Amino acid sequence: MLKIKQKAKFGLGENFEYQKRHCSVCASGQDCPEKGTFHGELQPLFQPNAFTQFLVKNGFLSPHIPKIPGLMGSWGEKMMIANLITDAGKAGAASRINGAGSEAAFTYLAIGTGTTAANASDTTLETEITTGGGERAAATASRVTTDVTNDTARLVLTFSFTASFSVTEAGVLNAASGGVLLNRQVFTAVPVVNGDSLQVTIDVDVD
């Protein structure tokens, strides 16, 4: 019997993009007691430089570090962070390709307040937010082009907060509760308060 075995390279790369607004009421055009304070425009987020991202990603710096422009990054209208696909996420992606496993599609987005560095063995967020507008929810899913047509899976979700949090982690899962964690990242803290909204865009690029 002749056996032929071929191995193909298949890589997943992912980026998370964050944009913050205050407040969702102002942004919708409704009357708001804080109208004129922020009135729904984008609020600045700190974009850590590559070295700072490396230190936070590997647990050498806390996500709650002081944000020092120039030395550690810069302020802008969005924050973009690259991080890892988990071991469970790789297995889930393999299942989605040929149906050999039972994993559902990865369409849920969760955020949290955990500060432990992300690890390929992670199966959950460290401290997932479950109240105050930061609850896990189904994102809007689409495909976009990075290198070739429709090679990137995109998820977009806006959290509208009714409580205060310091958001430091995020991940994609395939269920409204429990489920398989596709990816996880830890980043410099994004403080949010009642009335703030945080739009998270996740691109998973098939390399």
C-alpha positions in Angstrom: 0.0 0.0 0.0 1.4 3.4 -1.0 0.9 6.1 1.6 1.3 9.7 0.8 1.5 12.2 3.6 1.6 16.0 3.0 2.0 18.7 5.5 0.9 22.3 4.7 1.7 25.4 6.6 -1.3 27.1 8.0 -0.9 30.1 10.3 -3.3 32.3 12.2 -2.4 35.9 13.2 -4.6 38.2 15.1 -4.9 41.9 16.0 -7.3 43.6 18.4 -8.3 47.2 17.9 -10.0 49.3 20.5 -11.8 52.6 20.3 -13.4 54.4 23.3 -16.2 56.9 23.3 -18.1 58.8 26.0 -21.0 58.5 26.0 -23.3 56.1 24.2 -26.3 58.3 24.9 -24.6 61.4 23.4 -23.4 59.3 20.5 -27.0 58.3 19.7 -28.1 61.9 19.6 -30.4 61.7 22.6 -30.5 64.2 25.4 -27.7 63.5 28.0 -27.0 65.2 31.3 -23.3 65.3 30.4 -23.9 66.8 27.0 -21.1 69.2 26.1 -18.6 67.3 28.3 -17.5 64.7 25.8 -20.6 64.5 23.6 -19.8 61.1 22.1 -16.5 61.8 20.4 -13.6 59.5 20.5 -11.6 59.6 23.7 -7.8 59.1 23.6 -6.3 55.7 24.2 -2.7 54.9 25.0 -0.9 52.9 22.2 2.0 51.1 23.8 5.1 50.8 21.7 6.5 47.3 20.7 8.8 47.1 23.7 6.1 48.0 26.2 3.8 45.5 24.5 6.5 42.8 24.8 7.0 43.6 28.5 3.3 43.5 29.3 2.6 40.5 27.1 5.3 38.5 28.9 4.4 39.6 32.4 7.4 41.9 33.1 5.2 44.9 33.4 1.7 45.3 35.0 -1.1 46.5 32.7 -1.7 49.2 35.3 1.7 50.9 34.6 1.8 54.7 34.3 1.4 55.7 30.6 4.5 57.7 29.7 4.3 59.2 26.2 7.5 58.9 24.2 9.1 56.3 26.5 6.3 53.8 26.5 4.1 54.7 23.6 1.8 57.6 22.5 -1.8 58.7 22.8 -4.2 58.4 19.9 -7.7 57.6 18.8 -7.3 53.9 19.0 -5.1 51.1 20.5 -4.0 48.1 18.4 -2.4 45.0 20.0 -1.2 41.8 18.6 -1.2 38.6 20.7 -1.5 34.9 20.7 -3.8 32.1 19.5 -4.3 29.5 22.3 -3.5 25.8 22.0 -7.3 25.1 22.4 -7.9 27.8 19.7 -5.6 26.0 17.3 -7.4 22.8 17.9 -10.7 24.5 17.4 -9.6 26.0 14.1 -8.5 22.6 12.9 -12.0 21.3 13.8 -13.7 24.1 11.9 -11.6 23.2 8.7 -12.7 19.6 8.3 -15.5 19.1 10.8 -13.6 16.3 12.7 -14.3 18.0 16.0 -17.4 19.6 17.6 -16.3 23.2 18.0 -18.8 25.9 17.2 -17.9 29.0 15.3 -15.8 31.6 17.3 -18.2 34.6 17.4 -18.3 35.7 21.0 -16.1 38.4 22.5 -15.3 38.7 26.2 -13.3 41.3 28.1 -11.9 41.2 31.7 -9.7 42.7 34.4 -7.1 40.0 34.7 -3.4 41.0 34.6 -1.6 37.6 34.4 0.3 37.4 31.1 -1.5 35.5 28.3 -0.3 31.9 27.8 -1.0 29.4 25.0 -2.4 27.0 27.6 -5.1 29.5 28.7 -8.7 28.2 28.3 -10.5 31.2 29.9 -10.0 34.9 30.6 -8.4 35.3 34.1 -11.2 37.6 35.4 -14.0 38.0 32.9 -16.4 40.9 33.3 -20.0 39.7 33.7 -21.9 42.8 34.8 -22.2 46.5 34.1 -22.3 46.4 30.3 -19.1 44.5 30.0 -20.7 41.1 29.6 -19.6 38.6 26.9 -21.7 39.0 23.8 -22.0 37.8 20.1 -20.0 40.1 17.8 -20.8 41.1 14.3 -18.9 38.6 12.1 -17.6 39.3 8.5 -14.6 38.5 6.3 -12.2 41.2 5.1 -9.1 41.3 2.9 -5.6 41.5 4.3 -3.4 39.8 1.7 -5.8 37.9 -0.5 -9.6 38.2 -0.9 -11.5 37.4 2.3 -8.5 35.9 4.1 -9.3 37.6 7.4 -12.2 36.8 9.9 -13.4 40.0 11.5 -15.4 40.4 14.7 -16.8 43.8 15.9 -18.5 44.4 19.2 -19.3 47.6 21.1 -19.6 47.4 24.9 -21.8 50.1 26.5 -20.9 50.4 30.2 -23.1 51.1 33.2 -20.4 50.6 35.7 -16.7 51.4 36.0 -13.9 48.9 35.1 -10.2 48.9 34.3 -10.2 46.6 31.2 -6.9 44.7 30.8 -7.7 41.5 28.9 -9.9 40.3 26.0 -10.5 37.0 24.1 -12.7 35.3 21.5 -14.8 32.3 22.4 -17.4 30.1 20.7 -20.2 30.1 23.2 -22.3 32.6 25.3 -20.8 30.9 28.4 -18.0 28.4 28.8 -16.8 27.4 25.3 -13.4 27.3 23.7 -11.0 30.2 24.0 -9.5 31.0 20.6 -7.2 33.8 21.7 -6.4 35.9 24.7 -4.4 39.1 25.2 -3.4 41.3 28.1 -2.8 45.0 27.5 -2.2 48.3 29.3 -5.4 49.2 31.2 -8.3 51.0 29.6 -10.4 52.7 32.2 -14.1 52.9 31.5 -17.0 54.5 33.5 -20.8 54.6 33.4 -21.8 55.9 30.0 -18.5 55.0 28.2 -18.5 52.7 25.2 -15.6 50.6 24.0 -15.6 49.2 20.4 -13.4 46.1 19.9 -12.4 45.0 16.5 -10.7 41.6 16.1 -9.0 40.4 12.9 -7.9 36.8 12.6 -5.7 36.6 9.6 -5.1 33.3 7.9 -1.4 33.4 6.9 
